[in-house]
Amino acid sequence: MPNIKQPEASHYINGQYVEDNAGTELVTRYPATGEVVASLYAATNSIVDHALTAADAARASWAAMTGSERGRILRKAADIIRERNRELSVLETLDTGKPLQETLVADAASGADCLEYFGAIAAGLTGEHIQLGKDFAYTIREPLGVCVGIGAWNYPIQIACWKAAPALACGNTLVFKPSEMTPLSALKLAEILTEAGLPDGVFNVIQGYGETGGALVDDSRVAKVSLTGSVPTGRKVYAAAAKGMKHVTMELGGKSPLLIFDDASLDDAVSAAINANFYSSGQICSNGTRVFVQKGILPEFLARVKERTQKAIIGDPLDEATNFGPMISQAQFDITLSYIQKGIDEGATLVLGGKAHHKGGLYVEPTIFSDVTDDMSIAREEIFGPVMSFLPFDTEEEALRRANDTEFGLAAGVFTSDLTRAHRVVAAFEAGTCWINTYNLTPIEMPFGGTKASGVGRENAKAAIEHYSELKSVYVGMGPVEAAF
Ligand SMILES: NC(=O)c1ccc[n+]([C@@H]2O[C@H](COP(=O)([O-])OP(=O)(O)OC[C@H]3O[C@@H](n4cnc5c(N)ncnc54)[C@H](O)[C@@H]3O)[C@@H](O)[C@H]2O)c1
């Protein structure tokens, strides 16, 4: 039975909690049982305006601070997050239903890593000097201004930190809108940033549904929008941002391929396939849901994946022994089961799972299909649930062609012990984030993001700096100015 985790108020603006109960009610439930965790209100127009006004007012003084000063605050926030990791992880588990076993290591912890990373490099964010004969030029790296972050529900605090840390390190201010399904942890992040010394108004959180996100994107005070969400939402937000010629980062969906060649270390490849499909009950954008296996090893590989998947411990996410939890919502539960039905109807062979779990609630069994063909819905569309599809292949050329035959381009992975092949395959992948002999590792030091319909821009690493700052070029004339007449 989860404790009610009612925050002081729904929104956090200008360093304090703010409420406006004229907004639409926004209730968050523990996905394992349906119990209410907190009840909040979506932002009214006046809350949206309040948040943007605060972010706009805080802009100049925050940008005027040195990178070292800004970085120190971010690093302090990272330390506080680490101290409170368990409390934040429990909150994330209540909000998302993800097993505590996962949230203890992957959510707030990744957020802390991100704040620490950008806190550490903030002091070194500079322009450059360009000698031009006796003249020279230099560039000034400037913040963009007021940024808007819009989050998905699968990694709430991680997404908030992945947007806040680079934005703030570069001297921007941010208004963050979490997913309406997971409103809680971003408020905690706001509290922690204030405690770490962040000036009021630099990081603000407002709650709401898509229309609140839309109102933020449309506001003329906003210079940049970073969205983590689905491709259809991405198309809308990108189009709206284009009207104001705003910068964007789009972290969208995927249908990523994982190629297993017959010379791969099978145990490692089996582990990776399991991680790539069943971690967070399959609710991960970069999941390798199309598992292409070279024909000779397919029976053995399939048998091993099935045997290991049967050992999943499905249970209460708050029990640390549980390693497989429920779907976030009724909608995601229904979508997943409907795709499983489509897989059966379109002729794939159901190897394991395929049903709602007998425990009730929003649990869907870890599900494995074999004999999947490229044209089936389960091989083409993002399910965002625990559904693994096996597709046999013969040659490298064939596997690559089929792997790339998708509108998405978020991620891709390859397992082989042939070093040359590994790099050749990765070079040919049409995907922004690739793994060789592992899958789904996303350290802050490595850029993350997609190509094709999966997105625009990169999060994390030095690459993110380019998406939260812009260069002003200054030409300095050192000699006489000549004119034709
Ligand atoms: N590439 C990545 O880094 C990444 C990470 C996690 C999730 N995702 C993707 O996110 C999706 C699942 O998350 P979701 O269901 O929350 O996605 P979603 O697209 O439904 O919603 C994402 C966010 O956008 C907001 N939103 C919806 N309509 C809007 C509009 N018109 N204007 C502005 N904001 C709007 C929502 O309120 C929410 O906060 C999947 O497709 C998944 O692949 C991508």
The ligand as an SDF file (V2000), in Angstrom:
LIG
                    3D

 44 48  0  0  0  0  0  0  0  0999 V2000
   14.1010    9.4110  -27.5080 N   0  0  0  0  0  0  0  0  0  0  0  0
   13.9720    9.4990  -26.2040 C   0  0  0  0  0  0  0  0  0  0  0  0
   14.8760    9.9480  -25.5180 O   0  0  0  0  0  0  0  0  0  0  0  0
   12.7200    9.0410  -25.5280 C   0  0  0  0  0  0  0  0  0  0  0  0
   12.7560    8.7540  -24.1620 C   0  0  0  0  0  0  0  0  0  0  0  0
   11.5880    8.3310  -23.5370 C   0  0  0  0  0  0  0  0  0  0  0  0
   10.4090    8.2070  -24.2560 C   0  0  0  0  0  0  0  0  0  0  0  0
   10.4140    8.4840  -25.5810 N   0  0  0  0  0  0  0  0  0  0  0  0
    9.1750    8.3140  -26.3420 C   0  0  0  0  0  0  0  0  0  0  0  0
    8.0680    8.8520  -25.6420 O   0  0  0  0  0  0  0  0  0  0  0  0
    6.8880    8.1230  -25.9610 C   0  0  0  0  0  0  0  0  0  0  0  0
    6.1710    7.7290  -24.6890 C   0  0  0  0  0  0  0  0  0  0  0  0
    5.9300    8.8480  -23.9110 O   0  0  0  0  0  0  0  0  0  0  0  0
    4.5380    9.6060  -23.8690 P   0  0  0  0  0  0  0  0  0  0  0  0
    3.4420    8.6270  -24.1030 O   0  0  0  0  0  0  0  0  0  0  0  0
    4.5370   10.4420  -22.6540 O   0  0  0  0  0  0  0  0  0  0  0  0
    4.6470   10.5250  -25.1540 O   0  0  0  0  0  0  0  0  0  0  0  0
    3.6310   11.6660  -25.6360 P   0  0  0  0  0  0  0  0  0  0  0  0
    4.1440   12.0970  -26.9550 O   0  0  0  0  0  0  0  0  0  0  0  0
    2.2330   11.2340  -25.5280 O   0  0  0  0  0  0  0  0  0  0  0  0
    3.8030   12.8380  -24.5610 O   0  0  0  0  0  0  0  0  0  0  0  0
    5.0660   13.3920  -24.2870 C   0  0  0  0  0  0  0  0  0  0  0  0
    4.8740   14.7500  -23.6310 C   0  0  0  0  0  0  0  0  0  0  0  0
    4.3750   15.6680  -24.5900 O   0  0  0  0  0  0  0  0  0  0  0  0
    3.2470   16.3580  -24.0580 C   0  0  0  0  0  0  0  0  0  0  0  0
    2.4000   16.7500  -25.1880 N   0  0  0  0  0  0  0  0  0  0  0  0
    1.4550   16.0140  -25.8140 C   0  0  0  0  0  0  0  0  0  0  0  0
    0.9100   16.7270  -26.8320 N   0  0  0  0  0  0  0  0  0  0  0  0
    1.5500   17.9250  -26.8560 C   0  0  0  0  0  0  0  0  0  0  0  0
    1.4660   19.0680  -27.6900 C   0  0  0  0  0  0  0  0  0  0  0  0
    0.6070   19.1460  -28.7140 N   0  0  0  0  0  0  0  0  0  0  0  0
    2.2790   20.1280  -27.4370 N   0  0  0  0  0  0  0  0  0  0  0  0
    3.1810   20.0700  -26.4450 C   0  0  0  0  0  0  0  0  0  0  0  0
    3.2970   19.0040  -25.6100 N   0  0  0  0  0  0  0  0  0  0  0  0
    2.5070   17.9280  -25.8230 C   0  0  0  0  0  0  0  0  0  0  0  0
    2.6370   15.3690  -23.0860 C   0  0  0  0  0  0  0  0  0  0  0  0
    1.8080   16.0280  -22.1630 O   0  0  0  0  0  0  0  0  0  0  0  0
    3.8830   14.7660  -22.4620 C   0  0  0  0  0  0  0  0  0  0  0  0
    4.3880   15.5940  -21.4400 O   0  0  0  0  0  0  0  0  0  0  0  0
    7.3610    6.9360  -26.7640 C   0  0  0  0  0  0  0  0  0  0  0  0
    7.1260    7.1620  -28.1260 O   0  0  0  0  0  0  0  0  0  0  0  0
    8.8490    6.8830  -26.4850 C   0  0  0  0  0  0  0  0  0  0  0  0
    9.5910    6.2500  -27.4770 O   0  0  0  0  0  0  0  0  0  0  0  0
   11.5300    8.9150  -26.2190 C   0  0  0  0  0  0  0  0  0  0  0  0
  1  2  1  0
  2  3  2  0
  2  4  1  0
  4  5  1  0
  4 44  2  0
  5  6  2  0
  6  7  1  0
  7  8  2  0
  8  9  1  0
  8 44  1  0
  9 10  1  0
  9 42  1  0
 10 11  1  0
 11 12  1  0
 11 40  1  0
 12 13  1  0
 13 14  1  0
 14 15  2  0
 14 16  1  0
 14 17  1  0
 17 18  1  0
 18 19  2  0
 18 20  1  0
 18 21  1  0
 21 22  1  0
 22 23  1  0
 23 24  1  0
 23 38  1  0
 24 25  1  0
 25 26  1  0
 25 36  1  0
 26 27  1  0
 26 35  1  0
 27 28  2  0
 28 29  1  0
 29 30  1  0
 29 35  2  0
 30 31  1  0
 30 32  2  0
 32 33  1  0
 33 34  2  0
 34 35  1  0
 36 37  1  0
 36 38  1  0
 38 39  1  0
 40 41  1  0
 40 42  1  0
 42 43  1  0
M  CHG  2   8   1  16  -1
M  END
$$$$
